[in-house]
């Protein structure tokens, strides 16, 4: 369901990399150059922060998140999280010495879906008060590490003090309680269509472009975990991409929605690739899955914020 079309009434956005939706319907978008806050009807309210390398400035902002009344931006070139009020006033920054895939925020922590130097574990928990990593959660498999090379969303969302997440290669959903430090398996979802091949020689596949691309194009991965109408769902990317005759074909790829607690796995829903339209621009929340879609109309880029409606 389309919620709104994004208007560029203050500034132009180009190739968005992340979207975050607040509980009141406002949302933030970043595009590696700047960050804008939008009203629930798609009008730009204000630019958040400024580009640069100084304190509270971002360089190549690649991920944005909203926690309560605070916007958090990951500055990927200067490797820091910057926190702003909803009116754009900077209030804090936190340095982190690795690339990231995604992150969620609670009152006390930044929970990081890892990449780069920190990839040995799926999550790292950064204590905002102590300015340090206090927990490392779930050892990464070689398959998970390789699937991180695909530029896509990460299966991670926060509700209160609980963080739900999974690795990219396995539909086991974990629940981490920030207050108690307890990390338990919340759900194991089984599927005959979700397929990830074992890797015999990670270093060879990861460092050989042709082998790496083939693996990414031919294997499934988990993209999103979210809640909607008091139920939890897991969205996966399945099927295969094909590159032939200098043409990249995603028609063999599709998205699958799995409902938690569906023991028989008979409540899965498949979506063709174009109906979702993005592997990356997904916002997993406790009140649904949001998708920032891109189309071209009359030669112009058009972005719309959509919400997945589940019957």
C-alpha positions as CSV (number, residue, x, y, z in Angstrom):
1,X,0.0,0.0,0.0
2,X,1.4,3.4,-1.0
3,X,1.6,5.8,1.9
4,X,3.0,8.8,0.2
5,X,5.1,10.1,-2.7
6,X,8.3,11.8,-1.6
7,X,8.4,15.5,-2.5
8,X,11.7,17.3,-3.1
9,X,10.4,20.6,-1.8
10,X,13.7,21.5,0.0
11,X,16.4,19.4,-1.7
12,X,17.0,16.6,-4.2
13,X,17.7,13.1,-3.0
14,X,19.7,10.7,-5.1
15,X,19.9,6.9,-4.8
16,X,18.6,6.5,-1.2
17,X,20.5,4.0,1.0
18,X,18.3,3.8,4.1
19,X,14.8,4.8,5.4
20,X,13.6,4.9,9.0
21,X,9.9,5.4,10.1
22,X,8.9,7.0,13.4
23,X,5.9,5.9,15.4
24,X,4.1,9.1,14.5
25,X,4.5,8.5,10.7
26,X,7.3,10.9,10.0
27,X,10.3,9.3,8.4
28,X,14.0,10.0,7.5
29,X,15.9,9.1,4.4
30,X,19.6,9.3,3.7
31,X,21.4,8.9,0.3
32,X,25.1,9.0,1.0
33,X,25.2,12.8,0.8
34,X,22.5,14.1,3.2
35,X,19.7,13.2,5.5
36,X,16.1,14.6,5.3
37,X,13.2,14.3,7.7
38,X,9.8,13.9,6.0
39,X,6.2,14.4,7.1
40,X,3.9,11.5,7.0
41,X,2.5,12.8,3.7
42,X,5.9,12.9,2.0
43,X,6.9,16.6,2.3
44,X,10.5,17.4,3.4
45,X,10.4,19.0,6.8
46,X,14.1,19.8,7.2
47,X,17.6,18.6,6.4
48,X,19.2,16.8,9.3
49,X,22.8,17.7,10.0
50,X,25.5,18.7,7.6
51,X,28.2,17.0,5.5
52,X,31.8,17.2,6.6
53,X,34.4,15.7,8.9
54,X,34.0,17.9,11.9
55,X,32.2,17.0,15.2
56,X,28.5,16.2,14.5
57,X,29.1,16.2,10.7
58,X,28.7,13.2,8.6
59,X,30.6,11.9,5.6
60,X,28.8,9.4,3.4
61,X,25.7,8.8,5.6
62,X,24.6,5.3,4.7
63,X,22.2,4.1,7.5
64,X,19.6,6.1,9.4
65,X,17.4,5.1,12.4
66,X,14.8,6.8,14.6
67,X,14.5,6.0,18.3
68,X,11.7,7.8,20.1
69,X,12.4,11.5,19.3
70,X,16.0,11.1,18.2
71,X,17.5,10.5,14.7
72,X,20.7,8.4,14.5
73,X,22.9,8.6,11.4
74,X,25.8,6.3,10.6
75,X,28.6,8.2,9.0
76,X,30.4,5.5,7.1
77,X,33.6,7.4,6.0
78,X,34.3,8.8,9.5
79,X,32.9,5.7,11.2
80,X,30.7,7.2,13.8
81,X,27.0,7.4,14.9
82,X,25.6,10.9,15.2
83,X,22.4,11.6,17.2
84,X,20.1,14.5,16.4
85,X,16.8,15.8,17.8
86,X,13.9,15.8,15.3
87,X,14.5,19.5,14.7
88,X,18.1,18.7,13.6
89,X,20.0,19.7,16.7
90,X,23.0,17.4,17.3
91,X,23.2,15.9,20.8
92,X,25.8,13.1,20.7
93,X,28.2,11.1,18.6
94,X,29.7,7.6,19.1
95,X,32.7,6.2,17.4
96,X,32.8,2.6,16.2
97,X,35.9,1.1,14.5
98,X,34.3,-1.0,11.8
99,X,31.9,-0.9,8.9
100,X,28.3,-1.9,9.6
101,X,25.4,-3.4,7.8
102,X,22.6,-1.9,9.9
103,X,21.8,-0.9,13.5
104,X,19.0,-0.5,16.0
105,X,18.8,1.8,19.0
106,X,17.5,1.5,22.6
107,X,17.7,3.9,25.5
108,X,21.1,2.6,26.5
109,X,22.6,0.8,23.5
110,X,23.3,0.8,19.8
111,X,22.8,-2.7,18.5
112,X,25.0,-3.2,15.4
113,X,24.5,-5.7,12.6
114,X,28.1,-6.1,11.8
115,X,30.2,-6.0,8.7
116,X,33.9,-5.4,7.9
117,X,36.3,-6.0,10.8
118,X,33.6,-7.0,13.3
119,X,32.1,-9.7,11.1
120,X,33.0,-12.6,13.3
121,X,29.8,-12.1,15.2
122,X,26.3,-11.3,13.8
123,X,25.7,-8.5,16.3
124,X,27.7,-6.2,18.6
125,X,26.1,-4.3,21.4
126,X,27.5,-0.8,22.0
127,X,26.9,0.8,25.4
128,X,26.2,4.5,24.8
129,X,27.1,5.5,28.3
130,X,30.4,3.6,28.5
131,X,31.2,4.2,24.8
132,X,32.3,0.6,24.3
133,X,31.2,-2.8,23.0
134,X,29.7,-4.8,25.9
135,X,28.3,-7.9,24.1
136,X,29.0,-9.9,20.9
137,X,26.2,-12.2,19.8
138,X,26.1,-15.4,17.7
139,X,29.2,-16.5,15.9
140,X,29.0,-15.8,12.1
141,X,29.2,-18.7,9.7
142,X,31.2,-18.4,6.4
143,X,27.9,-18.5,4.6
144,X,26.5,-15.5,6.6
145,X,29.8,-13.6,6.0
146,X,29.6,-14.1,2.3
147,X,25.9,-13.1,2.0
148,X,26.9,-9.8,3.7
149,X,28.5,-8.9,0.4
150,X,25.0,-8.5,-1.1
151,X,23.8,-4.9,-0.6
152,X,20.6,-5.7,1.1
153,X,18.5,-5.1,4.3
154,X,19.4,-6.8,7.5
155,X,17.0,-8.9,9.6
156,X,17.0,-6.8,12.8
157,X,14.4,-4.8,14.7
158,X,13.9,-3.5,18.2
159,X,10.8,-3.3,20.3
160,X,11.3,-1.8,23.8
161,X,14.4,-3.4,25.3
162,X,14.2,-6.5,23.1
163,X,16.1,-7.0,19.9
164,X,15.0,-9.6,17.4
165,X,17.5,-10.7,14.7
166,X,18.8,-13.6,12.6
167,X,21.9,-14.3,10.5
168,X,21.5,-13.9,6.8
169,X,21.9,-17.6,6.1
170,X,19.5,-19.1,8.7
171,X,15.9,-18.5,9.6
172,X,16.5,-19.0,13.3
173,X,15.2,-15.9,15.1
174,X,17.0,-14.8,18.3
175,X,15.7,-12.4,21.0
176,X,18.3,-10.4,22.9
177,X,17.1,-8.6,26.1
178,X,19.2,-5.4,26.5
179,X,18.3,-5.1,30.2
180,X,19.1,-8.6,31.3
181,X,21.7,-9.6,28.7
182,X,19.7,-12.8,27.9
183,X,20.0,-14.0,24.3
184,X,17.6,-16.9,23.4
185,X,16.2,-18.5,20.3
186,X,12.7,-17.1,19.8
187,X,11.7,-19.1,16.7
188,X,13.1,-21.6,14.3
189,X,11.4,-21.3,10.9
190,X,11.7,-24.2,8.5
191,X,11.3,-23.9,4.7
192,X,12.0,-26.2,1.8
193,X,12.5,-23.3,-0.6
194,X,15.1,-21.4,1.5
195,X,18.4,-22.7,0.3
196,X,21.9,-21.7,1.2
197,X,24.9,-23.7,-0.1
198,X,27.7,-24.7,2.2
199,X,31.0,-23.0,1.5
200,X,34.1,-25.2,1.4
201,X,36.7,-22.5,0.9
202,X,35.6,-19.1,2.2
203,X,38.7,-17.2,1.3
204,X,38.7,-18.4,-2.3
205,X,35.0,-17.6,-2.8
206,X,35.1,-14.3,-1.0
207,X,38.2,-13.1,-3.0
208,X,37.2,-14.4,-6.4
209,X,34.8,-12.0,-8.0
210,X,33.1,-14.5,-10.3
211,X,32.7,-17.1,-7.6
212,X,31.4,-14.5,-5.1
213,X,28.9,-13.1,-7.5
214,X,27.6,-16.5,-8.5
215,X,27.1,-17.4,-4.8
216,X,25.2,-14.2,-4.1
217,X,23.0,-14.6,-7.2
218,X,22.1,-18.3,-6.6
219,X,21.5,-18.4,-2.8
220,X,18.6,-17.4,-0.5
221,X,19.0,-15.0,2.4
222,X,17.0,-13.5,5.2
223,X,16.2,-9.8,4.7
224,X,13.8,-8.7,7.4
225,X,12.1,-9.6,10.7
226,X,9.2,-7.5,11.8
227,X,5.9,-7.5,13.7
228,X,2.5,-6.7,12.4
229,X,-0.9,-7.2,14.1
230,X,0.7,-9.0,17.1
231,X,2.4,-11.6,14.8
232,X,6.1,-11.9,13.8
233,X,7.1,-12.4,10.2
234,X,10.4,-13.2,8.5
235,X,11.0,-12.1,4.9
236,X,13.5,-13.9,2.7
237,X,14.9,-13.4,-0.7
238,X,14.8,-16.7,-2.7
239,X,15.2,-18.0,-6.2
240,X,18.1,-17.0,-8.5
241,X,19.4,-14.0,-10.4
242,X,20.8,-14.6,-13.8
243,X,23.4,-12.6,-15.7
244,X,23.6,-13.5,-19.4
245,X,24.3,-11.6,-22.6
246,X,25.4,-8.5,-20.6
247,X,21.9,-8.4,-19.0
248,X,21.1,-8.9,-15.3
249,X,17.7,-10.7,-14.9
250,X,16.0,-10.7,-11.5
251,X,12.8,-12.3,-12.8
252,X,13.8,-15.6,-11.1
253,X,14.1,-13.9,-7.7
254,X,11.2,-13.5,-5.4
255,X,10.4,-12.5,-1.8
256,X,8.8,-15.0,0.6
257,X,7.0,-14.0,3.8
258,X,7.0,-16.6,6.6
259,X,4.8,-16.2,9.6
260,X,6.2,-17.1,13.0
261,X,4.5,-20.1,14.7
262,X,3.4,-21.5,11.3
263,X,4.6,-25.1,12.0
264,X,3.4,-26.5,8.8
265,X,4.8,-23.5,6.9
266,X,1.5,-23.3,4.9
267,X,1.0,-19.6,5.5
268,X,3.9,-18.4,3.4
269,X,3.3,-15.8,0.8
270,X,5.5,-15.2,-2.2
271,X,5.9,-11.8,-4.0
272,X,7.5,-11.3,-7.4
273,X,10.6,-9.2,-7.3
274,X,9.0,-6.1,-8.8
275,X,6.1,-6.0,-6.3
276,X,8.6,-5.3,-3.5
277,X,11.2,-3.7,-5.7
278,X,14.1,-3.4,-3.3
279,X,16.4,-5.7,-1.4
280,X,17.9,-2.8,0.7
281,X,15.2,-0.1,1.3
282,X,13.2,-2.1,3.9
283,X,12.3,-0.8,7.3
284,X,11.5,-3.5,9.8
285,X,9.4,-2.2,12.8
286,X,7.1,-3.4,15.5
287,X,4.2,-2.1,13.5
288,X,4.9,-3.5,10.0
289,X,7.3,-3.6,7.1
290,X,7.9,-0.4,5.2
291,X,9.4,-0.2,1.7
292,X,10.9,2.8,-0.1
293,X,10.3,2.1,-3.8
294,X,11.9,3.7,-6.9
295,X,10.2,4.1,-10.2
296,X,10.7,6.3,-13.3
297,X,7.9,8.4,-14.6
298,X,8.4,10.6,-17.7
299,X,12.1,10.3,-17.3
300,X,12.1,11.4,-13.7
301,X,13.0,9.5,-10.6
302,X,10.0,8.9,-8.3
303,X,10.3,7.5,-4.7
304,X,7.3,6.3,-2.7
305,X,7.0,5.1,0.8
306,X,4.9,1.9,1.0
307,X,3.7,-0.5,3.7
308,X,3.3,-4.2,3.2
309,X,-0.3,-5.1,3.8
310,X,-0.8,-8.7,5.2
311,X,-4.2,-10.3,4.8
